[in-house]
């Protein structure tokens, strides 16, 4: 398969492996030399590195062919795209220049995606840092930011695990608030042979209480080297909001239980402690009383 075909199909790892092998065996052709340079720039950009370039041209503005290769040598991708588009139809071998242009376009797309993601991450951090307790306004703002980041990641084929985890924690926190969920609801699904495996498993399966517990007692730069430190910072802050909501619901549950016991004590059992103790052992009867209390409250509200 030709270099052009490998580039057209975006088989860049395979292309790089082939070109490195060629470099060790012979002097590279012009196409091979610039294709290797561009695929290395693509690889670095995909790893989040900024493109460091210069824009110094010692030839006439209309000397498009010379400017193409000056731009490529200086990593000046914006001008490389500009001059490639001006030279393709004039080149003796248009396919060579089209190959460069495919690579340059993909590099520029990645570079823009990286910039957009960095800007979104800054905004996410500002929002999360300013939240004491998640409310509906903050939820929608963060949800929109995570959706935007997911869209960008999907468009360039980036791993979107961190964005999905952040979004899931956010959604679950609102669910805790709306459905009165408490800790037993989440179970113990986070397992693994190593601490890193356990954190990954806990975040992937929704065992957020366990993930919160681990992330708040370790230094994840040293103990979780294969997980992204900066994304874990955001996840930790979201887990703090989740845990705060969970704790509030636990407390509300205790208040509800106290109210039910008080009701049973004064209204149903008429201060007969033996009857109260027996009644509290009968889970079905207690649930029936609670349901009746809720139904009466709902009917009262309907009449208002």
C-alpha positions in Angstrom: 0.0 0.0 0.0 1.3 3.5 -0.9 2.1 6.3 1.5 -0.8 8.3 0.1 -3.2 5.4 0.7 -2.0 4.9 4.3 -2.5 8.7 4.9 -5.9 8.7 3.2 -7.1 5.9 5.5 -5.5 7.5 8.5 -3.4 4.5 9.3 -0.8 6.7 10.9 0.8 4.2 13.3 1.4 1.8 10.5 2.8 4.6 8.3 5.2 5.7 11.0 6.4 2.2 11.6 7.0 1.8 7.9 8.8 5.1 7.5 11.1 4.6 10.5 12.1 1.2 9.1 12.8 2.9 5.7 14.9 5.6 7.5 17.1 2.9 9.1 17.6 1.2 5.7 18.1 4.0 3.2 18.0 7.7 2.4 14.4 8.8 2.4 12.7 10.4 -0.6 11.2 13.9 -0.2 7.7 12.4 0.2 9.0 9.9 2.8 10.9 12.6 4.7 8.1 15.1 5.0 5.5 12.4 5.6 7.6 11.1 8.6 7.9 14.6 10.0 4.2 15.3 9.7 3.2 12.0 11.2 5.5 12.7 14.1 3.8 16.1 14.6 0.4 14.5 14.4 1.5 11.9 17.0 2.7 14.7 19.4 -0.4 16.8 18.8 -2.6 13.8 19.6 -0.7 13.4 22.9 -1.7 17.0 23.8 1.5 18.8 22.9 1.3 22.3 21.5 2.9 22.8 18.1 6.0 25.1 18.4 6.5 26.8 15.0 8.2 29.8 13.4 7.0 31.8 10.3 10.2 33.2 8.7 10.1 33.2 4.9 13.0 34.5 2.8 11.3 34.2 -0.6 8.7 36.0 -2.5 5.1 35.7 -1.5 4.2 34.2 -4.9 6.9 31.5 -4.6 4.3 29.0 -3.4 6.3 25.8 -3.9 9.3 27.1 -1.9 6.9 28.4 0.8 5.3 25.0 1.1 8.5 23.3 2.2 9.6 26.2 4.3 6.3 26.1 6.2 6.6 22.3 6.7 10.2 22.6 8.0 9.1 25.3 10.4 6.1 23.3 11.6 4.0 26.3 10.4 0.8 24.3 9.7 -1.5 27.2 9.1 0.7 28.5 6.3 1.5 25.0 5.1 -2.2 24.5 4.5 -2.5 27.8 2.7 0.4 27.2 0.3 -0.5 23.5 -0.3 -3.9 24.5 -1.5 -2.3 27.0 -3.9 0.2 24.5 -5.3 -1.7 21.2 -5.7 -3.2 22.0 -9.1 0.2 23.3 -10.3 2.4 20.4 -9.0 3.9 17.8 -11.3 2.8 15.2 -8.7 -0.4 16.5 -7.2 -0.8 13.3 -5.1 2.4 14.2 -3.2 1.0 17.5 -2.2 -2.4 16.1 -1.5 -0.8 13.6 0.9 0.8 16.5 2.8 -2.4 18.4 2.9 -4.4 15.4 4.4 -1.8 15.2 7.2 -1.7 19.0 7.8 -5.5 19.2 7.9 -5.6 16.4 10.6 -2.9 18.1 12.6 -4.8 21.4 12.5 -8.1 19.7 13.5 -6.4 18.0 16.5 -4.7 21.3 17.5 -8.0 23.1 17.5 -9.7 20.3 19.4 -6.9 20.4 22.0 -7.3 24.2 22.4 -11.1 23.9 22.7 -10.8 21.1 25.3 -8.3 23.2 27.3 -10.7 26.2 27.3 -13.6 24.0 28.3 -11.6 22.4 31.1 -10.7 25.9 32.5 -14.4 26.8 32.5 -15.4 23.5 34.2 -12.8 24.1 36.9 -14.1 27.6 37.5 -17.7 26.3 37.8 -16.9 23.4 40.0 -14.6 25.5 42.3 -17.5 27.9 42.9 -20.1 25.3 43.8 -20.8 24.6 47.5 -23.9 22.4 46.8 -25.0 21.3 43.3 -28.2 23.1 42.2 -30.2 22.8 39.0 -28.5 25.9 37.4 -25.0 24.6 38.1 -26.0 21.1 36.9 -27.2 22.3 33.5 -24.1 24.5 33.0 -21.7 21.6 33.8 -23.8 19.2 31.8 -23.5 21.4 28.8 -19.8 21.7 29.2 -19.3 18.0 29.6 -21.4 17.4 26.5 -19.4 19.9 24.5 -16.2 18.2 25.6 -17.6 14.8 24.6 -18.6 16.1 21.2 -15.1 17.3 20.5 -13.5 14.1 21.8 -15.7 12.0 19.7 -15.1 14.1 16.6 -11.3 13.4 16.7 -11.4 9.9 18.2 -10.1 10.8 21.6 -10.7 8.6 24.7 -13.8 9.9 26.3 -13.8 7.8 29.5 -13.1 10.8 31.8 -15.8 12.9 30.3 -18.3 10.1 30.6 -17.4 9.5 34.3 -17.7 13.2 35.1 -21.1 13.3 33.4 -22.3 10.2 35.2 -21.2 11.5 38.6 -23.0 14.8 37.9 -26.2 13.0 36.8 -26.1 10.6 39.8 -25.7 13.5 42.2 -28.9 15.0 40.9 -30.5 11.6 41.1 -29.5 11.4 44.8 -31.2 14.7 45.4 -34.4 13.9 43.4 -34.9 10.3 44.5 -33.6 10.4 48.1 -31.0 7.8 47.4 -28.7 6.7 50.2 -25.4 4.9 50.4 -26.8 1.3 50.4 -28.3 1.9 47.0 -24.8 2.0 45.4 -23.5 -1.3 46.7 -19.9 -2.4 46.6 -19.0 -2.9 42.9 -15.5 -1.3 42.8 -12.9 -4.2 42.9 -9.5 -4.8 41.5 -6.1 -6.4 42.2 -4.4 -3.0 42.5 -5.5 0.4 43.9 -5.6 1.8 40.4 -7.8 -1.1 39.2 -10.2 -0.5 42.1 -10.5 3.2 41.4 -11.1 2.6 37.7 -13.6 -0.1 38.5 -15.4 2.1 41.1 -15.7 5.0 38.7 -16.7 2.8 35.8 -19.5 0.9 37.7 -20.9 3.8 39.7 -19.5 2.9 43.1 -18.9 6.5 43.9 -18.8 6.2 47.7 -15.8 3.9 47.4 -14.1 6.1 44.7 -14.7 9.1 47.0 -13.1 7.2 49.9 -10.0 6.3 48.0 -9.4 9.6 46.2 -9.6 11.5 49.5 -6.9 9.5 51.2 -4.1 9.1 48.6 -1.7 11.1 46.5 -2.9 10.0 43.0 0.1 11.5 41.2 2.2 8.8 42.8 -0.3 6.0 43.6 -2.4 6.2 40.4 0.3 7.0 37.7 -1.7 5.6 34.8 -4.8 7.8 35.5 -4.8 11.4 34.3 -4.0 13.6 37.4 -5.8 16.7 36.2 -9.0 14.9 35.2 -8.9 13.1 38.6 -8.8 16.5 40.3 -12.1 17.4 38.6 -13.5 14.0 39.4 -12.6 14.3 43.1 -14.4 17.7 43.3 -17.5 16.2 41.7 -17.3 13.3 44.1 -17.2 15.8 47.0 -20.5 17.3 45.7 -21.9 13.8 45.3 -20.9 12.8 48.8 -22.3 15.9 50.3 -25.7 15.3 48.6 -25.6 11.7 49.8 -24.8 12.7 53.3 -27.7 15.2 53.3 -30.0 12.5 52.1 -28.7 10.1 54.8 -29.5 12.8 57.4 -32.9 13.4 55.9 -33.6 9.7 56.1 -32.7 9.7 59.7 -35.1 12.7 60.3 -37.9 10.9 58.5 -37.3 7.8 60.6 -37.3 9.9 63.8 -40.6 11.5 62.7 -42.2 8.0 62.0 -41.0 6.7 65.4 -42.4 9.8 67.1 -45.7 9.4 65.3 -45.9 5.7 66.3 -45.0 6.5 69.9 -47.5 9.3 70.5 -50.3 8.5 68.0 -50.5 4.8 67.4 -49.1 3.2 70.5 -50.3 5.8 73.0 -47.0 5.6 75.0 -47.1 1.8 75.3 -43.4 1.0 74.8 -43.9 -2.7 74.5 -46.4 -2.3 71.7 -44.1 0.2 70.0 -41.1 -2.2 70.1 -43.2 -5.1 68.7 -44.5 -2.8 65.9 -41.1 -1.6 64.9 -40.1 -5.3 64.4 -42.9 -5.6 61.9 -41.4 -4.1 58.8 -44.5 -4.5 56.6 -46.7 -2.8 59.2 -44.3 0.1 59.6 -44.1 0.5 55.8 -47.9 0.5 55.6 -48.1 3.3 58.2 -45.5 5.3 56.3 -47.3 4.9 53.0 -50.6 6.0 54.7 -48.8 9.1 56.0 -47.4 9.9 52.6 -50.9 9.4 51.0 -52.5 11.7 53.5 -49.9 14.3 52.9 -50.4 14.1 49.1 -54.2 14.4 49.4 -53.8 17.4 51.7 -51.6 19.1 49.1 -54.1 18.4 46.3 -56.8 20.2 48.2 -54.6 23.3 48.7 
